[in-house]
Amino acid sequence: MNPTRMTQLRDALGGTPSTAPLRLTRRGFLGTTAAASTALALTRFSPNAYADAGAGDFVTKSASKMAKLIRDKHISAVEAVNRCYARIDEVNPKINAVVAVCRERALAEAKAADEALASGKLLGPLHGVPFTIKDSFDTEGVVSTGGTLGRKGFVPGKDATVVARVRKAGGILLGKTNTPEFTLGGGGKGTVNLVYGLTRNPYNLGYQPSGSSGGAGAIVASAGSYFDIGSDYGGSIRGPAFANGIAGIKPTLGRCPRTGHIVGYGGAFDSFQETGPLARRVEDLYLILSLICGPDNWDAAMAPVPLRDPAKVDLKKLRIAYYTSNGQMDPTAEIQGLVKQCVGYFSSLGCSVTEDQPPKMKELSEVRQEFEGADDRDHIRRLLKKHGTTQASPGLRVDGKELASADFTRLCEEMDAIKSEQLAWFEKYDMIVCPASQRAPIPLDYEPPGGREAAMRGGSYTSEYNTTGWPAGVVRAGTSTSDPGLPLGIQVVAQPWREDVVLAALAHIESKTGGWQMPPL
């Protein structure tokens, strides 16, 4: 994405967006079908920004393009909603990505948006744009299960903060997308639960969409939704972005509130969880992130740090570290080659490029794994009890090794010490380019070499950056040759609060590789 386009996105927001929480009026209609919600974004672009502004298939446009089309009255909000639902109805029986819809309410809101626009009133930067939301977020008047049986019929009376902000900006909620139980219970099959079942990868139905925002990734990739908002505890935005060939960003811890998420804020494991957008194009990530970020005066970990403009990042001056393996479990040759290919896009600009990686990655992974089970996973059993679930998903881990208080505090100290050492290391660089996964998207019945426990001991290419809290994003950068037709993504990581660097770098990679491609559904 060029600087002019990024500036247009910034200008479209009219300055810093409001971060005040919003309580919306409850609507009565509730739909629960196997369909997906859709999200679009409204931004101002110059007339020449997109030559195809009125042409082509509307459902394949970026959220930003569709927003302009609605505002310029090339398409009505009602038609946009109907086209999204038509696409959902077409693809969802195959992939099971959308698990609840609110069709009647969405069409009523779209009609109201069209009437407002006709009278000269713009509701916000997402005026009339439909969107979907991961089922782990509360949505007022729409069933919100979090993938757990105890909430099978639960209908919240209030939106999660990020949902409220998107709706306040004029977005129209279409429905909810599938997630594992509590976003943690997918086991070896990615996105699956006992409420709605299994979600499949739209590029090959025998493969996973990853998790836990797998439903979000699958329906956005399938052009049934313009964007979604996910949560990321160990890679749950970046994994689905990788597996479904789209773009996604996990922002810095403290950037976007988790209020209204089924695994929310607070507690010993609070620092691992962030929320952020998934979309087909990087330009949409900036727009959506601009709207949902900022304190909500409820999630105590949030900080009022301004979101910087990616258009102001001078790519030529970036100091880049890259690695092709974490030293624990080597990625496939094609993944390692993809890292080098993408690094080449920056070295050709004259960037300083060094093969390097944060110190003690293996040690940090090991400490986190021990830390997560240190209470014998009683925090998971408390979630089950809180929501009235008596039958947990088979993939939900409820076992651990309860440690003495002294050992628990020791793990906290060890983890923080490594994080400090890694932060000091990062002073030498502006960003990291690295794998997002060890291999291409995996089959539904895949069993890793040595079993799942061995794979966990091999570390992760994403959870490292949940532990540090650094911003990290993924964009499609190629197509697998070992698993033909499946997308491959690349991960970019930046220093704390430098989402602008991540977004600018992802946009540059996208401009070189083409980014998202329509799946053969």
C-alpha positions in Angstrom: 0.0 0.0 0.0 1.5 3.4 -1.0 1.7 6.3 1.5 -1.0 8.2 -0.3 -3.5 5.5 0.2 -2.6 5.1 3.8 -3.0 8.9 4.3 -6.5 8.7 2.7 -7.4 6.1 5.2 -6.2 8.3 8.1 -8.0 11.3 6.7 -11.2 9.3 6.3 -11.4 8.8 10.0 -11.5 12.5 10.6 -8.8 12.4 13.3 -8.7 10.3 16.4 -11.8 8.1 16.8 -13.9 8.2 19.9 -12.9 5.5 22.4 -16.0 5.8 24.7 -17.9 2.6 25.3 -21.3 2.3 23.8 -24.4 0.5 25.0 -26.7 -0.1 22.0 -30.5 -0.6 22.1 -31.4 -4.3 22.2 -33.1 -5.7 19.1 -35.4 -8.6 19.4 -34.6 -10.6 16.3 -32.3 -13.6 16.7 -31.3 -16.0 14.0 -29.3 -19.2 14.6 -28.5 -20.8 11.2 -25.2 -22.1 9.8 -24.4 -18.7 8.2 -21.8 -16.0 8.6 -21.7 -12.3 9.5 -20.0 -9.8 7.3 -18.0 -6.6 8.0 -17.2 -3.7 5.7 -15.5 -0.4 6.3 -16.3 3.1 4.9 -13.4 5.4 4.1 -12.9 8.4 1.9 -10.7 8.0 -1.2 -9.9 10.3 -4.0 -11.9 9.6 -7.2 -8.8 8.1 -8.8 -7.9 5.9 -5.9 -9.5 2.9 -7.4 -10.1 2.6 -11.2 -12.6 -0.3 -10.7 -14.7 1.5 -8.0 -18.0 0.6 -9.7 -17.0 -2.6 -11.5 -16.7 -6.2 -10.7 -18.1 -8.5 -8.1 -19.0 -6.5 -5.0 -18.4 -9.3 -2.5 -14.7 -9.5 -3.5 -13.9 -5.9 -2.9 -11.9 -4.8 0.1 -13.9 -3.3 3.0 -12.4 0.1 2.2 -13.5 0.0 -1.5 -17.0 -1.2 -0.5 -17.3 1.7 2.0 -16.7 4.2 -0.8 -19.1 2.4 -3.1 -21.9 2.7 -0.5 -21.1 6.3 0.3 -21.0 7.2 -3.4 -24.3 5.3 -3.9 -22.9 2.8 -6.4 -24.5 0.2 -4.1 -27.0 0.5 -1.3 -26.4 -0.9 2.2 -29.4 -3.2 1.7 -27.9 -4.6 -1.4 -24.5 -5.0 0.2 -26.1 -7.0 3.1 -28.1 -9.1 0.7 -25.1 -9.9 -1.4 -23.1 -10.9 1.7 -25.9 -13.2 2.8 -26.2 -14.7 -0.6 -22.5 -15.6 -0.6 -22.8 -17.0 3.0 -25.7 -19.1 1.9 -23.6 -20.4 -1.0 -20.4 -21.3 0.8 -21.3 -21.8 4.4 -22.8 -25.3 4.0 -19.4 -26.4 2.8 -17.2 -24.7 5.4 -19.4 -24.1 8.4 -17.8 -20.8 9.3 -20.9 -18.7 10.2 -22.9 -20.2 13.1 -25.6 -17.6 13.8 -27.1 -14.8 11.7 -29.4 -11.8 12.5 -30.7 -11.3 8.9 -33.9 -9.4 9.7 -32.1 -7.0 12.0 -29.2 -6.5 9.6 -31.6 -5.6 6.7 -33.6 -3.2 8.9 -30.3 -1.4 9.9 -29.2 -1.3 6.3 -32.5 0.3 5.2 -32.1 2.9 8.0 -28.5 3.5 6.8 -29.7 4.1 3.2 -32.4 6.5 4.4 -29.8 8.4 6.5 -27.4 8.7 3.5 -30.3 9.9 1.3 -30.9 12.7 3.7 -27.2 13.6 3.8 -26.3 12.0 7.1 -23.2 9.8 7.4 -23.4 7.5 10.4 -19.6 7.0 10.6 -16.6 5.6 8.7 -18.4 2.2 8.4 -21.7 3.6 7.2 -23.8 0.7 6.0 -21.0 -1.8 5.9 -21.8 -5.4 7.0 -19.4 -7.4 9.1 -19.1 -10.6 11.1 -17.8 -11.2 14.6 -16.1 -14.2 16.2 -18.5 -16.0 18.5 -16.3 -15.5 21.5 -17.4 -11.8 21.7 -20.8 -10.8 23.2 -23.2 -9.3 20.7 -26.3 -7.6 21.9 -29.5 -9.5 20.9 -27.5 -12.2 19.0 -26.7 -15.6 20.5 -23.1 -15.7 21.8 -21.9 -19.1 22.8 -18.1 -18.9 23.0 -18.3 -22.5 21.7 -19.4 -23.9 25.0 -22.6 -25.9 25.6 -23.5 -24.0 28.7 -24.1 -20.9 26.6 -25.8 -22.6 23.7 -28.8 -20.3 23.9 -27.2 -17.3 25.6 -28.2 -13.9 24.2 -26.3 -10.9 25.7 -27.9 -7.6 26.5 -24.8 -5.7 25.6 -22.1 -5.7 22.9 -18.4 -6.3 23.6 -16.5 -3.0 23.4 -14.9 -3.7 20.0 -18.3 -4.7 18.6 -20.0 -1.6 20.0 -17.3 0.6 18.4 -17.7 -1.0 15.0 -21.5 -0.6 15.2 -21.2 3.0 16.4 -19.1 3.7 13.3 -22.0 2.6 11.1 -21.1 -1.1 10.6 -24.0 -3.7 10.3 -23.6 -7.0 12.1 -24.5 -10.0 10.0 -23.8 -12.8 12.5 -21.2 -14.8 14.4 -18.3 -17.0 13.2 -17.2 -20.3 14.7 -14.5 -20.7 17.4 -13.3 -23.5 19.6 -14.7 -23.7 23.1 -13.4 -20.7 25.1 -11.2 -20.2 22.0 -8.9 -22.8 23.5 -10.6 -26.2 22.9 -9.8 -27.0 19.2 -7.3 -29.7 20.0 -5.8 -31.1 16.8 -8.6 -30.0 14.5 -8.4 -26.2 14.6 -11.8 -24.7 14.9 -14.4 -27.1 16.3 -16.8 -27.3 19.3 -19.7 -29.3 20.6 -22.2 -26.5 19.8 -21.6 -26.0 16.1 -19.1 -28.6 15.0 -16.2 -28.3 12.6 -15.1 -25.4 10.4 -13.2 -26.3 7.2 -10.6 -24.5 5.1 -12.2 -22.9 2.0 -9.1 -23.7 -0.2 -9.3 -27.4 0.6 -12.2 -28.9 2.6 -10.0 -31.6 4.0 -7.8 -29.0 5.7 -8.0 -26.9 8.8 -8.7 -23.1 8.8 -6.5 -23.0 11.9 -7.9 -21.4 15.1 -9.2 -20.0 17.2 -10.6 -17.3 14.8 -11.0 -20.1 12.2 -14.6 -19.3 11.3 -13.6 -15.6 10.9 -10.7 -16.4 8.6 -12.6 -18.9 6.5 -15.6 -16.6 5.8 -13.5 -13.5 5.1 -11.3 -15.5 2.7 -14.5 -16.9 1.0 -15.8 -13.3 0.4 -18.8 -13.8 2.6 -17.6 -11.1 5.0 -15.5 -8.1 4.5 -13.8 -8.3 7.9 -14.1 -9.9 11.3 -12.6 -9.2 14.7 -10.7 -12.0 16.4 -8.9 -12.7 19.6 -5.3 -14.0 19.9 -4.0 -15.9 22.9 -1.3 -17.8 21.2 -1.8 -17.1 17.5 -5.5 -17.1 17.1 -5.6 -14.2 14.6 -2.4 -14.9 12.8 -2.9 -18.6 12.5 -6.2 -18.2 10.6 -4.8 -15.3 8.6 -2.0 -17.7 7.5 -4.2 -20.7 6.8 -6.9 -18.8 5.0 -4.7 -16.5 2.9 -5.9 -13.2 4.4 -4.4 -10.4 6.6 -4.6 -10.1 10.3 -2.9 -8.2 13.2 -2.5 -8.9 16.8 -1.9 -5.5 18.3 0.3 -4.6 21.3 -1.0 -5.7 24.6 -3.0 -2.7 25.9 -4.2 -1.5 22.5 -7.7 -3.0 22.1 -10.1 -3.8 25.0 -11.1 -7.4 25.7 -14.3 -6.4 27.6 -17.1 -8.7 26.5 -14.8 -11.5 25.3 -15.5 -14.9 26.8 -11.9 -15.1 28.0 -11.6 -11.6 29.1 -9.2 -9.4 31.0 -7.6 -9.9 34.4 -5.9 -12.9 36.2 -2.6 -14.5 35.9 -2.9 -15.1 32.2 -4.2 -11.7 31.3 -1.2 -10.6 29.4 -1.4 -13.2 26.7 -4.7 -12.1 25.1 -5.3 -9.4 22.5 -8.1 -8.6 20.1 -7.7 -7.4 16.5 -9.0 -7.4 13.0 -8.9 -9.9 10.1 -9.6 -8.8 6.5 -8.7 -9.6 2.9 -6.5 -6.5 2.5 -4.0 -4.8 4.8 -5.5 -1.4 4.2 -8.6 -2.5 6.1 -6.6 -3.6 9.1 -5.6 0.0 9.7 -9.1 1.4 9.3 -10.7 -1.2 11.7 -7.9 -1.0 14.2 -8.2 2.8 14.3 -11.9 2.4 15.3 -11.6 -0.4 17.9 -8.5 0.7 19.8 -8.2 2.7 23.0 -9.2 2.4 26.6 -12.8 1.7 27.5 -12.5 2.5 31.2 -13.1 -1.1 32.1 -10.3 -3.3 30.8 -7.6 -2.2 33.2 -4.7 -3.2 31.0 -5.5 -0.7 28.3 -3.3 2.3 27.7 -4.1 5.6 25.9 -1.2 5.3 23.3 -2.0 7.0 20.0 -2.1 4.7 16.9 0.6 5.9 14.5 0.0 6.4 10.8 1.5 3.6 8.6 1.8 6.1 5.7 4.6 7.9 7.7 6.8 4.8 7.9 9.9 5.2 5.8 10.4 1.6 4.6 13.9 2.3 3.3 15.1 3.2 6.8 13.9 0.1 8.6 16.4 -2.1 10.4 15.2 -5.7 9.9 16.0 -8.9 11.7 14.8 -12.2 10.2 14.9 -15.9 11.0 13.8 -18.9 9.1 13.7 -21.3 12.2 13.2 -20.8 15.9 15.8 -23.5 16.5 13.3 -25.9 18.0 11.2 -27.2 15.1 12.3 -26.3 11.6 9.7 -25.0 9.1 9.4 -26.7 5.7 11.8 -25.6 3.0 9.0 -23.6 1.2 8.2 -21.7 4.4 11.9 -20.9 4.9 12.2 -19.8 1.3 9.2 -17.6 1.6 10.8 -15.7 4.6 13.9 -15.1 2.5 11.8 -14.0 -0.5 9.9 -11.4 1.6 13.1 -10.2 3.3 14.4 -9.6 -0.3 11.6 -7.1 -0.9 13.1 -4.9 1.9 16.7 -5.4 1.1 16.1 -4.3 -2.4 14.9 -1.0 -0.9 18.2 -0.6 0.9 17.0 -1.7 4.3 19.5 -2.9 6.9 18.8 -6.7 7.0 20.4 -9.1 9.6 19.7 -12.8 10.2 19.0 -12.8 13.9 16.3 -13.7 16.4 15.3 -12.7 20.0 17.4 -14.5 22.6 16.1 -17.4 24.7 13.1 -18.2 22.6 13.2 -21.8 23.6 13.4 -20.9 27.3 10.5 -18.5 27.1 8.4 -21.1 25.4 9.1 -23.7 28.0 8.4 -21.3 30.9 5.1 -20.2 29.4 4.0 -23.8 28.9 4.8 -24.7 32.5 3.2 -21.4 33.7 -0.1 -22.1 31.8 -0.6 -25.3 33.6 0.7 -24.2 37.0 -2.8 -24.0 38.6 -3.6 -27.5 37.3 -5.7 -25.5 34.7 -8.2 -24.7 37.4 -8.9 -21.4 35.5 -10.4 -23.5 32.7 -12.6 -25.5 35.1 -13.8 -22.2 36.6 -14.8 -21.1 33.1 -16.8 -24.3 32.6 -18.5 -23.8 35.9 -19.2 -20.1 35.4 -21.0 -20.8 32.1 -22.8 -23.9 33.3 -21.0 -26.3 31.0 -20.9 -29.9 32.2 -19.5 -31.5 29.0 -16.3 -29.9 27.7 -15.0 -30.2 24.2 -12.5 -33.1 23.8 -9.8 -30.7 22.8 -10.1 -28.5 25.8 -7.2 -29.1 28.2 -8.3 -29.3 31.8 -5.1 -31.0 33.1 -1.9 -29.5 34.4 0.5 -29.8 37.3 -0.4 -27.7 40.3 2.7 -26.0 41.6 3.5 -24.5 45.0 3.2 -20.8 45.3 7.0 -20.4 45.3 7.3 -22.2 42.0 4.5 -20.2 40.5 6.1 -16.9 41.4 9.5 -18.2 40.2 8.0 -18.8 36.8 6.6 -15.3 36.7 10.0 -13.9 37.5 11.7 -16.1 34.9 9.2 -15.1 32.2 9.6 -11.4 32.9 13.4 -11.6 33.0 13.5 -13.2 29.5 11.0 -10.7 28.2 13.2 -7.8 29.4 16.2 -9.4 27.8 14.4 -9.7 24.5 13.1 -6.2 24.6 16.7 -4.9 25.1 17.7 -7.0 22.1 15.0 -5.4 20.0 16.6 -2.0 20.4 18.9 -2.9 17.4 15.9 -3.4 15.0 12.6 -1.9 13.9 11.0 -5.2 12.9 11.3 -8.9 12.5 10.3 -11.0 9.5 9.7 -14.7 10.3 7.5 -17.7 9.7 3.9 -17.7 11.0 3.8 -21.5 11.0 6.0 -24.5 10.7 4.2 -25.8 7.6 1.4 -25.1 5.2 -2.2 -25.4 6.6 -2.6 -28.9 8.0 -5.1 -31.6 7.2 -8.0 -32.2 9.6 -6.6 -35.6 10.6 -3.0 -34.4 10.8 -0.8 -35.9 13.6 2.5 -34.1 14.0 5.7 -36.2 14.2 6.2 -37.4 17.7 2.6 -36.5 18.7 1.1 -33.3 19.9 3.0 -33.1 23.1 6.3 -33.1 21.1 4.9 -30.4 18.8 4.1 -28.2 21.8 7.6 -28.7 23.2 8.9 -27.5 19.8 7.6 -24.1 20.5 5.4 -21.8 18.3 6.0 -19.2 15.7 3.2 -17.0 17.1 2.7 -17.5 20.8 6.2 -16.1 21.5 4.8 -12.7 20.6 1.7 -13.1 22.8 4.1 -13.7 25.7 6.1 -10.5 24.9 3.0 -8.5 24.0 4.6 -7.1 20.8 2.4 -6.3 17.8 2.5 -8.9 15.1 0.7 -9.4 11.8 0.4 -11.9 8.9 -0.4 -11.5 5.2 -0.6 -13.9 2.4 2.7 -14.1 0.5 2.5 -17.2 -1.6 0.9 -20.6 -2.4 2.1 -24.0 -1.3 3.7 -26.4 -3.7 3.8 -29.2 -1.2 0.1 -28.8 -0.5 -1.1 -27.4 -3.9 -3.6 -24.5 -3.7 -3.2 -23.8 0.0 -2.1 -20.3 0.9 1.1 -19.4 2.7 1.5 -16.3 4.9 4.4 -14.4 6.4 4.7 -12.8 9.9 6.0 -9.3 10.7 6.7 -8.3 14.3 7.5 -4.8 15.6 8.5 -3.0 18.8 5.7 -2.3 21.3 3.1 0.2 20.1 4.5 0.2 16.5 1.6 -1.3 14.7 2.3 1.3 12.0 5.5 -0.5 11.2 3.8 -3.9 11.0 1.0 -2.5 8.8 3.4 -0.7 6.4 5.6 -3.8 6.1 2.6 -6.1 5.5 1.3 -3.7 2.9 4.6 -3.7 1.1 4.7 -7.5 1.0 1.1 -7.6 -0.2 2.0 -5.2 -3.0 4.7 -7.5 -4.2 2.9 -10.9 -3.9 -0.7 -9.9 -4.6 -2.1 -11.0 -1.3 -5.5 -12.6 -1.0 -6.9 -14.8 -3.8 -10.4 -16.2 -4.1 -10.7 -19.8 -3.0 -12.3 -22.4 -5.4 -15.6 -22.7 -3.7 
